[in-house]
């Protein structure tokens, strides 16, 4: 609940309150731009609203007339500088005659965009959350992936992905599309201005054989290849390290110059994106703790090379 004194301007609002109210805020995080009010969910909602409007050949001015809002406000919604409320989005849906899944998808983003935690459970919510995550990756400057059980998707080979999905009972007619989508996410580290990728892998992730020994050998070889990139750092947390925060679950920390940092957590049938500064800081500290117990980059390469040799000779 927002303190009435904050709304009245008597008390200086905290970071998450400023974001909820759409007020300017000053960021003390070195990874985000001071003065920015754009959150990743607001950006995703704005992009969806803009795409929907343009598909129908409606100008911003015309839409503003249809819903009785200033055209400047519609522009700020679409850019993510302001977050459209669910009731605003509902008006846009009605004005543009949007129906079915498309309307459900828009409302799914709208219902999560104004909150510090965005939990996606339904299929429309999860579709839009994935879209928001992909948008965040496109503007990310640094991505930290803590992975205790599986090699991160951005570093997976197509055969590794296909094996996971086949054994995970993904419908056969969806596998090719999903594989292509995951391969496309490599753009994060291979584009002209790539993000820095910091991967903290538990030893279990590189020892578990997924698919077959040959598929796993190819996967390890690909890890070595990607670790040669100047913007990619891979460190393994050995079994001997004992407990680390990584063992509580996988997560992705995305930093950007264009929006506040976020944390993404993916579960079996739901996803969670965290925007709150305290939440993000907690996961950042956890990553630092994991990094302290991880092997060096050089030792990690040696371990992966040894495992690859073992895979190929047995």
Secondary structure, 3 states (H helix, E strand, C coil): CCCHHHHHCCCCCCHHHHHHHCCCCCCCCCCCCCCCCCCHHHHHHHHHHHHHHHHCCCCHHHHHHHHCCCHHHHHHHHHCCCCCCHHHHHHHHHHHCCCHHHHHHHHHHHHHHCCCEEEECCHHHHHHHHHHHHHHHHHEEEEEEEECCCCCHHHCCHHHHHHHHHHCCCCHHHHHHHHHHHHHCCHHHHCCCCCEEEEEEEHHHHHCCCCCHHHHHHHHHHHHHHHCCCCEEEEEECHHHCCCHHHHCCEEEEEECCCCCEEEEECCCCEEEECCHHHHHHHHHHHHHHHHHCCCHHHHHHHHHHHHHHHHHC
